[in-house]
Amino acid sequence: MVFVFVALYPEAKPVIKRLGLRKRTDRARFQEFVSEDSEIVLAITGVGPVAAAAAVAAVLTEYDAGQGDQLLSVGTAAALRGEHGAVGTAALYGEHGSVETMESLCGEKSSSIILTESGHDFGIFLLNKLLDQNSDRTFYPDMLIKSDLMEASCITGSTVLSQRAAAFMAVAAEGYDLYDMESAAVYQAGNLFLGPHQMSFIRVVSDRGTEAEDRKKVVSDEGIETEDRGQVVSNGGIKTGNQVRVVSDVDTETEVKMVMPKAEVSYVSEMAARVNAVINSHVEEISGYVEKLLALSEKEKSRDGISDKSSEALVDKIIEDGHFSKVMQDQLKQYVKYAVLSGIDWENAVRELYSDGVLPTIDKRGGKKVLDRIKQCIMN
């Protein structure tokens, strides 16, 4: 089964339509949309780390998620780097916003953010590094699926990005590419049920971060927060002072007009249309990735575990000879499982390690090098 989590309905709408999902009418707490065979479940989490974590935990518990399942977090993010990003590093880009490569904080190459003259489509990225701004913890999704999507790192915060926060991150979190309010929280909640190899994160860049002091930001299921007026849409309702009105779909303005001035109604529709448009422009890539996850999930369930007893014996020998810790053992088994599902001759690569004298090792430090070599052979 593939679980897709999206913060906002306008972001989710193109994916729902492309995958042919239907809404579950028996769910009131979180909006859920499922495929006809119930193998794909898409849930609207709401904005922010608390809402995201709560929704992920609730949905994965409901469906008893575990081995063989896959999680995909989809959404929009703000660009931190680049000439017009919140942090601002002009050297990342060519003269006309062309794509170049950059060295990330961890020393690996990732792709720069795409800037277009229209300022509305900056590109789609697969996240390879997540930083929880609140706890300063870093997480690394173990991306086992080969994809043509460019990679980027992302900071997750609990508030709308401000000029002050962007200035701080320019020093404290140099090297990160994007900013959002859900990805690290989704990872941590999902990790209670699934391994790092079962979670993927896709972000489409919708803006350059703090474009103005009165910057407005989409903040919940179907609406926006305007920092200068404090109007919030939450769980399908718009709140202004003590008034709350239900909004079934922000694409329509009927209910919005009951509580908001005409100018703000227009802005709600504009922002909903914007996030909808940037996701829609990359819906083919997103749906293609979902299909890959679905295929992997089906293979995992049909071929649960390592192929045969001889392979299991070789894995046990590597673990013993490499002095693997429990975490390293789990990682090795996942790499081997991926190799089996992908038809990769991982056993021949291991035999070469023995013939080259890399195995056995004298300590766990040597075992880490062995694990890296095995991963490189399988993933490359």
ZILINGI-V548648 format. One record per residue. N is the residue number from 1. OMEGA is omega in whole degrees, 0 to 359 (* if undefined). Layout:
n = <N/N>
omega = <OMEGA/OMEGA>
This chain:
n = <1/2/3/4/5/6/7/8/9/10/11/12/13/14/15/16/17/18/19/20/21/22/23/24/25/26/27/28/29/30/31/32/33/34/35/36/37/38/39/40/41/42/43/44/45/46/47/48/49/50/51/52/53/54/55/56/57/58/59/60/61/62/63/64/65/66/67/68/69/70/71/72/73/74/75/76/77/78/79/80/81/82/83/84/85/86/87/88/89/90/91/92/93/94/95/96/97/98/99/100/101/102/103/104/105/106/107/108/109/110/111/112/113/114/115/116/117/118/119/120/121/122/123/124/125/126/127/128/129/130/131/132/133/134/135/136/137/138/139/140/141/142/143/144/145/146/147/148/149/150/151/152/153/154/155/156/157/158/159/160/161/162/163/164/165/166/167/168/169/170/171/172/173/174/175/176/177/178/179/180/181/182/183/184/185/186/187/188/189/190/191/192/193/194/195/196/197/198/199/200/201/202/203/204/205/206/207/208/209/210/211/212/213/214/215/216/217/218/219/220/221/222/223/224/225/226/227/228/229/230/231/232/233/234/235/236/237/238/239/240/241/242/243/244/245/246/247/248/249/250/251/252/253/254/255/256/257/258/259/260/261/262/263/264/265/266/267/268/269/270/271/272/273/274/275/276/277/278/279/280/281/282/283/284/285/286/287/288/289/290/291/292/293/294/295/296/297/298/299/300/301/302/303/304/305/306/307/308/309/310/311/312/313/314/315/316/317/318/319/320/321/322/323/324/325/326/327/328/329/330/331/332/333/334/335/336/337/338/339/340/341/342/343/344/345/346/347/348/349/350/351/352/353/354/355/356/357/358/359/360/361/362/363/364/365/366/367/368/369/370/371/372/373/374/375/376/377/378/379/380>
omega = <179/178/179/180/181/184/189/177/177/176/185/189/179/180/178/182/183/182/178/182/178/184/174/183/180/180/183/185/176/176/179/177/186/175/183/179/179/179/176/177/177/181/175/188/194/188/175/184/181/180/181/181/180/181/180/180/182/183/180/175/181/183/179/182/180/183/179/179/180/178/175/175/182/177/177/181/177/178/178/186/179/186/183/177/182/179/175/175/188/184/182/190/174/186/186/178/181/184/172/179/179/177/179/184/183/176/180/180/173/186/180/183/181/176/176/182/180/179/185/182/185/177/181/187/172/185/180/182/183/177/173/184/183/183/183/177/181/182/183/174/183/189/183/181/177/184/176/180/175/183/179/175/188/173/176/177/182/179/175/184/180/178/181/180/180/179/178/182/177/180/189/183/181/177/178/189/189/175/174/183/184/197/181/178/177/179/185/177/180/182/174/183/189/177/179/180/181/182/179/184/179/176/173/183/185/181/183/179/183/184/178/182/180/183/178/187/173/187/180/190/188/181/185/167/174/189/183/181/175/179/186/171/184/178/175/179/175/182/174/187/179/182/176/177/180/176/183/181/183/176/177/187/188/183/182/184/183/187/185/174/184/181/180/175/180/182/176/181/180/182/177/180/182/181/177/184/183/175/181/180/180/184/179/178/180/181/177/178/176/179/177/178/179/178/179/179/180/179/179/183/181/181/183/178/181/196/185/184/180/177/178/179/179/177/179/180/179/180/180/183/181/180/185/171/180/179/179/177/180/179/179/181/178/177/180/179/178/180/179/181/182/180/181/181/182/183/178/178/179/179/177/177/177/181/179/179/178/174/357/179/181/180/183/179/176/178/178/177/178/180/178/178/179/178/181/180/184/186/179/*>
